Amino acid sequence: MTRDTGRDTGRPLRADAQRNRDKILATAVRVFTEEGLDAHFERIAREAGVGTGTLYRNFPTREALIEAAYRNEVARLCEAVPDLLATLPPREALRAWMGRFIDYATAKLGMADALRAVVASGTDPYGHSREMIQSAITALMDAGTATGAFRSDIRPTDMFAALAGIALTSAHPDQRDQAERLLDLTLDGLTPRPPSAELPAPGSVSR
């Protein structure tokens, strides 16, 4: 899934319309995080710098706005991978992306009540998000493994599980320092072990 670009019209938006839409979605994430379901469209429009009419034309219902805002966060997270790999070594690219993952998890946590309301309305805002994130992690891990920066026995699914665990325990904004330490610890676990550091096989006897 790519970035949200319009209400199922099949046509790309003009550059100015896309900018307005991006501002609305970014503002919606922040406001729904702060106010939950009580967030007012008028505040979102004002802080996004657009008219209320523009907001309603793009998102006629609260549920449509919440879903689009969440999906846009997933898309932004995953679309960052090519640029990170093009500008940073694989290890640094993965670490930078891991920080963005926690940003995404924090936004998702803040929008939890709003997202539950969307689910209750019969819509699945999470469709394909797991697959997209897993693909992003796979691309980052493959790049590091190919250059010898990462251990070859750690799978992308292992990294996804580790990041999900960190998000589950440390995604609140007040826990960000802990999250960063856990991210560093996880990244250190990817460092290839020198042969002398390999553990003996189970059942072997040292002499």
C-alpha positions in Angstrom: 0.0 0.0 0.0 1.3 3.4 -0.9 0.7 6.8 0.7 -2.9 7.9 0.9 -3.5 10.1 -2.2 -7.2 10.5 -2.5 -10.7 9.1 -1.9 -10.5 6.1 -4.2 -10.6 8.3 -7.3 -7.7 6.5 -9.0 -6.3 9.9 -9.9 -3.2 11.5 -8.3 -3.9 14.8 -6.5 -2.4 18.1 -7.6 0.7 19.0 -5.6 -1.0 21.6 -3.5 -3.9 19.3 -2.8 -1.5 16.6 -1.8 0.3 18.9 0.5 -3.0 19.9 2.2 -3.9 16.3 2.6 -0.5 15.4 4.1 -0.8 18.3 6.6 -4.3 17.2 7.5 -3.2 13.6 8.2 -0.2 14.6 10.2 -2.2 17.0 12.3 -5.0 14.5 12.8 -2.5 12.0 14.3 -1.3 14.5 16.8 -4.8 15.8 17.7 -6.4 12.4 18.0 -3.4 11.4 20.2 -4.0 14.4 22.4 -7.9 14.4 22.5 -9.0 10.9 21.4 -12.4 10.7 20.0 -13.3 14.1 21.3 -11.0 15.8 18.8 -12.8 18.5 16.8 -12.5 18.7 13.0 -12.4 22.5 13.4 -9.2 22.3 15.5 -7.6 19.8 13.0 -8.4 22.1 10.1 -7.2 25.2 11.8 -3.9 23.6 12.9 -3.3 22.1 9.5 -3.8 25.5 7.9 -6.8 24.5 5.8 -10.5 25.3 5.7 -13.0 23.1 7.3 -14.6 22.6 4.0 -11.3 21.2 2.6 -11.1 18.8 5.4 -14.6 17.5 5.0 -14.2 17.2 1.2 -11.2 14.9 1.8 -12.6 13.1 4.8 -16.4 13.2 5.1 -16.5 11.2 8.3 -14.4 10.9 11.5 -13.8 7.2 10.8 -12.5 8.0 7.3 -10.0 10.6 8.7 -8.8 8.3 11.5 -8.3 5.4 9.1 -6.4 7.5 6.5 -4.2 9.1 9.2 -3.2 5.7 10.5 -2.6 4.2 7.1 -0.5 7.3 6.2 1.7 6.7 9.2 2.3 3.1 8.1 3.1 4.3 4.6 5.5 7.0 5.7 7.3 4.5 7.9 7.8 1.9 5.1 8.5 4.4 2.4 11.5 5.8 4.4 13.5 2.6 3.8 14.8 3.2 0.3 16.1 6.7 1.2 17.7 5.5 4.4 19.5 2.7 2.5 20.6 5.1 -0.2 22.2 7.5 2.3 23.4 5.5 5.2 25.3 2.2 5.8 22.9 -0.7 6.5 23.5 -0.7 10.2 22.9 3.0 10.6 19.9 2.8 8.2 18.3 0.1 10.3 18.9 2.0 13.6 17.4 5.2 12.2 14.4 3.2 10.9 14.0 1.5 14.3 13.6 5.0 15.9 10.9 5.8 13.3 9.2 2.5 14.2 8.9 3.7 17.8 7.5 7.0 16.6 4.9 5.1 14.6 4.1 2.8 17.6 3.7 5.9 19.9 1.3 7.5 17.4 -0.6 4.2 17.2 -0.8 4.0 21.0 -2.1 7.5 21.2 -4.8 6.8 18.6 -5.8 3.6 20.2 -9.3 4.7 21.2 -9.9 6.3 17.8 -8.8 3.2 16.0 -11.0 1.0 18.1 -13.9 3.2 17.1 -13.0 2.6 13.4 -12.9 -1.1 13.9 -16.2 -1.0 15.7 -17.7 0.7 12.6 -16.8 -2.4 10.6 -13.6 -1.1 8.9 -10.2 -2.7 9.3 -7.6 0.1 9.4 -4.8 -2.4 9.9 -5.2 -4.3 6.7 -1.8 -5.0 5.1 0.1 -2.9 7.6 1.9 -6.0 9.1 2.9 -7.2 5.7 4.2 -3.7 4.8 6.2 -3.3 7.9 7.6 -6.9 7.6 8.7 -6.1 4.0 10.4 -2.9 5.2 12.3 -4.8 7.9 13.3 -7.5 5.4 14.8 -5.0 3.0 16.9 -3.4 5.8 18.0 -6.8 7.2 18.9 -8.2 3.8 21.1 -5.1 3.1 22.9 -5.6 6.3 23.3 -9.3 5.9 24.7 -8.9 2.4 27.5 -6.6 3.6 28.3 -8.7 6.6 27.0 -6.1 9.1 24.4 -8.4 10.5 24.4 -12.0 11.7 22.9 -14.3 9.1 21.0 -16.4 11.6 18.7 -13.7 12.7 15.5 -13.5 10.6 13.5 -10.4 9.8 10.6 -12.0 11.6 12.8 -12.1 14.7 13.5 -8.4 14.4 9.8 -7.7 13.9 9.0 -9.6 17.1 11.7 -7.7 19.0 10.5 -4.3 17.8 6.9 -5.3 18.6 8.0 -6.2 22.1 9.7 -2.9 22.6 6.7 -1.1 21.3 4.4 -3.0 23.7 6.4 -2.1 26.7 8.0 1.2 25.9 6.0 3.1 23.3 4.6 5.8 25.7 6.3 9.1 25.2 7.6 9.1 28.8 9.4 5.8 28.1 11.3 7.0 25.1 14.7 6.9 26.8 14.1 3.2 27.7 12.9 2.5 24.2 16.1 3.9 22.7 18.2 1.8 25.1 16.3 -1.3 24.1 16.7 -0.5 20.4 20.5 -0.1 20.9 20.5 -3.5 22.7 18.6 -5.1 19.9 20.9 -3.7 17.3 23.9 -4.9 19.2 22.5 -8.4 19.1 22.8 -8.3 15.3 26.6 -7.9 15.4 28.3 -11.0 13.9 30.1 -13.0 16.6 33.8 -13.7 16.1 34.5 -17.4 15.9 36.1 -17.5 19.3 32.9 -16.2 20.8 30.7 -19.0 19.5 29.1 -21.1 22.2 29.8 -24.8 22.3 27.1 -27.0 20.8 24.5 -28.3 23.2 25.7 -31.5 24.9 29.4 -30.9 24.1 31.9 -31.4 26.9 34.8 -28.9 27.3 38.2 -30.4 27.9 
